[in-house]
Amino acid sequence: MRKTTTRRALPAQPGPKDVTDAKTKGVSYVTESAAGGSSEVIAGAGPAPRPGERPTLRLRESMPEEPPRYAPEWLELREGADAAARSLDLLDPLRIRLADLPRGAGRSGGIVVHDLGCGTGSMGRWLAPRLDGAQHWVLHDRDPYLLHFAAVASPRAAADGSRVSVETRRGDVARLTPDALAGASLVTASALLDVLTRAEVETLAGACVGAGCPALLTLSVAGRVELTPSDPLDAEITDAFNAHQRRTGMLGPDAVTVACEAFADRGATVEVHPSAWHLGPDEAALTAQWLRGWVGAAVEQRPELREPADRYVRERLAACEAGELHVVVHHSDLLALVRPTDGTPS
């Protein structure tokens, strides 16, 4: 797995300090059988949330308020793998586009970045130190607790030492319009596209294009997983998980294709690069949580898999603990360079 730079630890805050404490606060759940008996799964690792909803971002105004479904522990656990996976190849065309912005386009002459479904702010911690110039980040999430984490742990300096400032907003994709993105230089999101419907992706693309704002949308599931050593049940679990992702109109593994079409149909130039997790012995804790959630979603979709899945997870977790399991979880990153509203070529 690629080495990453040291990241800032999430600050201590009132609330869950570990998975056991998190359970008492309603941010984790227990699934039956995963490794023989019940096993703890950090909230957000799986199964997936209610169809049509990203756990930390309300996607439709009609949805009632519910307890947040992503625990900070899960977001922190996956942050290193996310950072190593995101495509660096998309940053050069993005930097060129941002450098072409008119002077003073953002606050204090810098850029304004809207991060949708920010969670604990891992995208900002990854991207802000890789871009030059002053930056103002607008962090959107439905969960004020996670927004607090994101604001406190946000980076304070850009690649060239320029100031990075932050504000937070409780966000709703259903309300995302060109007006909501007025003055924005960039929209970012991680692991968002695959829990949207086609209509919601069209809304997102329309808002970005209408505001003349490029979008960097990372870590969308690609529907492919490779486990070494292999097991005959791998393909069935993968297919069932992918079907679970597509329930009630969610795009799941089709999200990047649909998003490419939505942006391209509106005149944007779109690039897609792979951004796979590469999990080995050094990522055993993440692998174990991901594995339980992945199989749990598959069994939720196809209950007849429960008995063989029990054996499967026991053996996989034993291999993980022994340092013998390697997993590649495929994702895709998308960069959409839209035509600026001032008419400059994209």
C-alpha positions as CSV (number, residue, x, y, z in Angstrom):
1,M,0.0,0.0,0.0
2,R,1.4,3.4,-0.8
3,K,2.8,5.4,2.1
4,T,1.0,8.6,3.0
5,T,2.0,11.7,4.9
6,T,1.2,11.9,8.5
7,R,-2.4,13.2,9.0
8,R,-3.7,15.2,11.9
9,A,-5.5,13.0,14.5
10,L,-9.1,13.7,15.1
11,P,-9.5,15.8,18.3
12,A,-10.9,14.4,21.4
13,Q,-14.5,15.4,21.7
14,P,-17.5,14.6,24.0
15,G,-19.0,11.4,22.6
16,P,-17.8,8.0,21.5
17,K,-14.2,7.3,22.3
18,D,-14.2,3.7,21.0
19,V,-16.5,1.2,19.5
20,T,-17.8,-0.1,22.8
21,D,-18.7,3.4,24.0
22,A,-20.1,4.2,20.5
23,K,-22.6,1.4,20.9
24,T,-24.2,3.0,23.9
25,K,-24.7,6.2,21.9
26,G,-26.5,4.6,19.0
27,V,-23.8,4.9,16.4
28,S,-23.0,1.2,15.9
29,Y,-24.9,-1.9,15.4
30,V,-24.5,-5.7,15.9
31,T,-24.9,-8.2,13.1
32,E,-25.6,-11.8,13.7
33,S,-23.1,-14.5,12.9
34,A,-20.4,-12.7,10.9
35,A,-17.6,-14.6,12.7
36,G,-19.6,-17.2,14.7
37,G,-22.0,-15.4,17.0
38,S,-22.7,-11.7,17.0
39,S,-19.9,-9.3,16.0
40,E,-19.6,-5.5,16.4
41,V,-19.6,-3.4,13.2
42,I,-18.7,0.3,13.4
43,A,-21.6,2.4,12.1
44,G,-20.9,3.2,8.4
45,A,-18.9,0.0,7.7
46,G,-22.1,-1.7,6.6
47,P,-24.7,-2.8,5.7
48,A,-25.5,0.2,3.7
49,P,-27.9,2.9,5.1
50,R,-31.6,3.1,4.2
51,P,-31.9,3.1,0.4
52,G,-31.4,6.6,-1.1
53,E,-29.6,8.1,1.9
54,R,-26.0,8.7,2.6
55,P,-25.6,8.2,6.3
56,T,-24.2,11.7,7.1
57,L,-26.0,13.7,4.4
58,R,-29.7,14.0,3.9
59,L,-30.4,13.4,0.2
60,R,-34.1,14.2,0.1
61,E,-36.0,16.9,2.0
62,S,-38.8,14.4,2.7
63,M,-36.7,12.2,4.9
64,P,-37.2,12.6,8.6
65,E,-34.3,13.3,10.9
66,E,-32.6,10.2,12.2
67,P,-29.6,9.5,14.3
68,P,-26.3,9.7,12.3
69,R,-25.2,6.4,10.9
70,Y,-21.5,7.1,10.4
71,A,-19.3,6.8,13.5
72,P,-16.2,9.0,13.6
73,E,-14.3,5.7,14.4
74,W,-15.2,4.3,11.0
75,L,-14.3,7.5,9.1
76,E,-11.0,7.7,11.0
77,L,-10.2,4.0,10.4
78,R,-10.6,4.4,6.6
79,E,-9.0,7.8,6.2
80,G,-5.5,6.4,5.5
81,A,-6.7,4.0,2.9
82,D,-8.8,6.7,1.3
83,A,-5.9,9.1,1.2
84,A,-3.6,6.5,-0.4
85,A,-6.3,5.5,-2.9
86,R,-7.4,8.9,-4.3
87,S,-6.0,9.6,-7.7
88,L,-3.1,12.1,-7.8
89,D,-3.3,12.1,-11.6
90,L,-6.4,14.3,-11.5
91,L,-4.7,17.0,-9.5
92,D,-2.7,18.6,-12.3
93,P,-5.7,19.3,-14.6
94,L,-7.5,20.6,-11.5
95,R,-4.6,22.9,-10.5
96,I,-4.5,24.3,-14.0
97,R,-8.2,25.0,-14.0
98,L,-8.0,26.6,-10.5
99,A,-5.0,28.7,-11.6
100,D,-7.1,30.1,-14.5
101,L,-9.8,31.5,-12.2
102,P,-10.0,35.3,-12.3
103,R,-8.1,37.0,-9.5
104,G,-10.3,37.5,-6.5
105,A,-12.7,34.8,-7.5
106,G,-12.8,33.5,-3.9
107,R,-12.5,35.1,-0.5
108,S,-9.4,37.2,-0.1
109,G,-8.4,36.3,-3.7
110,G,-8.4,32.6,-2.9
111,I,-10.6,29.7,-4.0
112,V,-13.8,28.5,-2.3
113,V,-14.3,24.7,-2.0
114,H,-17.7,23.1,-1.1
115,D,-17.2,19.6,0.3
116,L,-20.4,17.7,0.2
117,G,-21.0,15.0,2.9
118,C,-17.7,15.9,4.5
119,G,-17.9,13.6,7.5
120,T,-14.9,14.3,9.7
121,G,-13.2,16.4,6.9
122,S,-10.8,13.8,5.4
123,M,-11.1,15.3,1.9
124,G,-10.0,18.7,3.1
125,R,-7.1,17.2,5.0
126,W,-6.0,15.4,1.9
127,L,-6.6,18.1,-0.8
128,A,-6.0,21.5,0.9
129,P,-2.3,20.8,1.5
130,R,-1.9,19.7,-2.1
131,L,-3.2,23.0,-3.6
132,D,-1.4,26.4,-3.6
133,G,-3.1,29.6,-2.6
134,A,-5.6,30.8,0.0
135,Q,-8.6,28.5,0.4
136,H,-11.9,28.8,2.1
137,W,-13.7,25.4,2.6
138,V,-17.4,25.1,3.1
139,L,-18.1,21.8,4.8
140,H,-21.5,20.3,4.3
141,D,-22.9,17.5,6.4
142,R,-26.2,16.5,8.1
143,D,-24.4,15.6,11.4
144,P,-23.3,18.6,13.5
145,Y,-21.1,16.3,15.6
146,L,-19.1,15.3,12.5
147,L,-19.0,18.9,11.3
148,H,-17.4,19.8,14.6
149,F,-14.7,17.1,14.1
150,A,-14.2,18.4,10.6
151,A,-13.8,22.0,11.6
152,V,-11.5,21.4,14.5
153,A,-9.2,19.0,12.6
154,S,-9.1,20.9,9.3
155,P,-5.8,22.0,7.8
156,R,-4.7,25.6,8.3
157,A,-2.2,26.0,5.5
158,A,-2.1,25.3,1.8
159,A,0.8,23.7,-0.1
160,D,2.6,27.1,-0.3
161,G,1.7,28.2,3.3
162,S,-1.3,30.3,2.3
163,R,-4.1,30.4,4.8
164,V,-6.9,27.8,4.8
165,S,-10.2,28.8,6.5
166,V,-13.3,26.7,7.1
167,E,-17.0,27.2,7.7
168,T,-19.6,24.5,8.3
169,R,-23.2,24.0,7.0
170,R,-25.7,21.3,7.6
171,G,-26.3,20.1,4.0
172,D,-28.9,18.6,1.8
173,V,-28.2,17.5,-1.8
174,A,-31.8,18.1,-2.7
175,R,-31.2,21.8,-2.1
176,L,-28.0,22.0,-4.2
177,T,-28.6,24.6,-6.9
178,P,-26.4,26.9,-8.9
179,D,-27.3,29.7,-6.5
180,A,-26.2,27.6,-3.6
181,L,-22.8,27.3,-5.3
182,A,-22.5,31.0,-6.2
183,G,-18.8,32.0,-5.8
184,A,-17.6,28.4,-5.5
185,S,-14.4,27.4,-7.2
186,L,-14.7,23.6,-6.7
187,V,-17.1,21.0,-5.4
188,T,-15.7,17.9,-3.8
189,A,-17.2,14.7,-2.3
190,S,-16.1,11.2,-1.3
191,A,-18.1,8.0,-1.5
192,L,-21.2,9.9,-2.4
193,L,-22.2,9.2,-6.0
194,D,-23.0,5.5,-5.5
195,V,-25.8,6.3,-3.0
196,L,-27.5,8.8,-5.3
197,T,-30.2,8.1,-7.9
198,R,-29.9,9.1,-11.5
199,A,-32.1,12.1,-10.9
200,E,-29.9,13.2,-7.9
201,V,-26.7,12.9,-10.0
202,E,-28.4,15.0,-12.7
203,T,-29.2,17.6,-10.0
204,L,-25.6,17.6,-8.8
205,A,-24.2,18.0,-12.3
206,G,-26.7,20.7,-13.2
207,A,-25.8,22.7,-10.1
208,C,-22.1,22.5,-10.8
209,V,-22.4,23.3,-14.5
210,G,-24.9,26.1,-13.8
211,A,-22.4,27.7,-11.3
212,G,-19.4,27.1,-13.6
213,C,-17.8,25.1,-10.9
214,P,-15.6,22.0,-11.5
215,A,-16.2,18.8,-9.4
216,L,-13.8,16.3,-7.9
217,L,-15.9,13.3,-6.8
218,T,-13.8,10.5,-5.4
219,L,-14.0,6.9,-4.1
220,S,-17.2,5.8,-5.8
221,V,-17.6,2.0,-5.7
222,A,-16.7,0.2,-8.9
223,G,-18.4,-3.1,-8.1
224,R,-15.2,-5.1,-8.2
225,V,-13.3,-6.7,-5.2
226,E,-10.3,-8.9,-5.4
227,L,-9.4,-11.1,-2.4
228,T,-6.2,-13.1,-2.1
229,P,-6.3,-16.1,-1.5
230,S,-9.5,-16.5,-3.5
231,D,-12.6,-18.3,-2.3
232,P,-15.5,-19.8,-4.4
233,L,-18.0,-17.6,-2.6
234,D,-16.2,-14.3,-3.6
235,A,-18.2,-13.8,-6.7
236,E,-21.6,-14.5,-5.1
237,I,-20.9,-12.1,-2.2
238,T,-19.7,-9.4,-4.7
239,D,-22.9,-9.8,-6.8
240,A,-25.2,-9.7,-3.8
241,F,-23.4,-6.6,-2.4
242,N,-23.7,-4.9,-5.8
243,A,-27.4,-5.7,-5.9
244,H,-27.7,-4.2,-2.4
245,Q,-26.1,-1.1,-3.6
246,R,-28.6,-0.7,-6.4
247,R,-31.7,-1.0,-4.3
248,T,-34.6,1.5,-4.8
249,G,-32.9,3.3,-7.6
250,M,-29.5,3.9,-6.1
251,L,-26.8,3.8,-8.7
252,G,-24.2,1.8,-6.8
253,P,-21.4,0.6,-9.2
254,D,-23.1,2.4,-12.1
255,A,-22.7,5.8,-10.5
256,V,-19.6,6.9,-12.2
257,T,-20.9,6.0,-15.7
258,V,-24.1,8.0,-15.0
259,A,-22.2,10.9,-13.6
260,C,-19.9,11.0,-16.6
261,E,-22.9,11.1,-18.9
262,A,-24.6,13.8,-16.8
263,F,-21.6,16.1,-16.8
264,A,-20.6,15.5,-20.5
265,D,-24.2,16.1,-21.7
266,R,-23.9,19.5,-20.1
267,G,-20.6,20.3,-21.9
268,A,-18.1,19.4,-19.2
269,T,-14.8,17.6,-19.8
270,V,-14.7,14.5,-17.7
271,E,-11.7,12.4,-16.6
272,V,-12.0,9.2,-14.5
273,H,-9.1,7.4,-12.8
274,P,-9.0,4.3,-10.6
275,S,-8.7,4.8,-6.8
276,A,-8.6,1.3,-5.3
277,W,-8.0,0.5,-1.7
278,H,-5.0,-1.9,-1.3
279,L,-5.5,-3.6,2.1
280,G,-2.9,-5.9,3.6
281,P,-1.5,-6.9,7.0
282,D,-0.9,-3.2,7.9
283,E,-4.6,-2.4,7.4
284,A,-6.0,-5.5,9.3
285,A,-8.4,-3.4,11.5
286,L,-9.9,-1.7,8.4
287,T,-10.0,-5.0,6.5
288,A,-11.9,-6.7,9.3
289,Q,-14.5,-4.0,9.6
290,W,-14.9,-3.6,5.8
291,L,-15.3,-7.4,5.4
292,R,-18.0,-7.7,8.1
293,G,-19.9,-4.8,6.5
294,W,-19.5,-6.1,2.9
295,V,-20.7,-9.5,3.7
296,G,-23.5,-8.2,6.0
297,A,-24.9,-6.2,3.1
298,A,-24.7,-9.2,0.8
299,V,-26.6,-11.4,3.3
300,E,-29.2,-8.6,3.8
301,Q,-29.8,-8.7,0.1
302,R,-29.7,-12.5,-0.2
303,P,-30.6,-14.1,3.2
304,E,-30.0,-17.6,1.7
305,L,-26.3,-16.8,1.8
306,R,-26.2,-16.5,5.6
307,E,-25.1,-20.1,6.3
308,P,-22.2,-20.2,3.8
309,A,-21.4,-16.6,4.6
310,D,-20.8,-17.6,8.3
311,R,-18.1,-20.0,7.3
312,Y,-16.7,-17.5,4.8
313,V,-16.3,-14.6,7.2
314,R,-14.8,-16.8,9.9
315,E,-12.2,-18.0,7.6
316,R,-11.5,-14.6,6.1
317,L,-11.2,-13.0,9.5
318,A,-8.8,-15.7,10.6
319,A,-6.7,-15.1,7.5
320,C,-6.8,-11.4,8.2
321,E,-5.6,-11.8,11.8
322,A,-2.8,-14.0,10.6
323,G,-1.7,-11.4,8.1
324,E,-2.5,-13.7,5.1
325,L,-5.4,-11.8,3.6
326,H,-5.0,-9.1,0.9
327,V,-7.9,-7.2,-0.5
328,V,-8.3,-4.8,-3.4
329,V,-11.5,-2.8,-3.3
330,H,-11.9,-0.9,-6.5
331,H,-13.2,2.6,-6.6
332,S,-13.2,5.4,-9.2
333,D,-12.4,9.1,-9.0
334,L,-14.1,11.6,-11.3
335,L,-13.0,15.1,-12.3
336,A,-15.5,17.2,-14.2
337,L,-14.1,20.5,-15.7
338,V,-17.1,22.6,-16.6
339,R,-17.3,25.8,-18.6
340,P,-16.9,28.8,-16.3
341,T,-19.8,31.1,-16.2
342,D,-17.7,34.0,-17.5
343,G,-17.4,32.1,-20.8
344,T,-13.8,31.1,-20.5
345,P,-13.1,27.7,-22.1
346,S,-13.2,24.8,-19.7
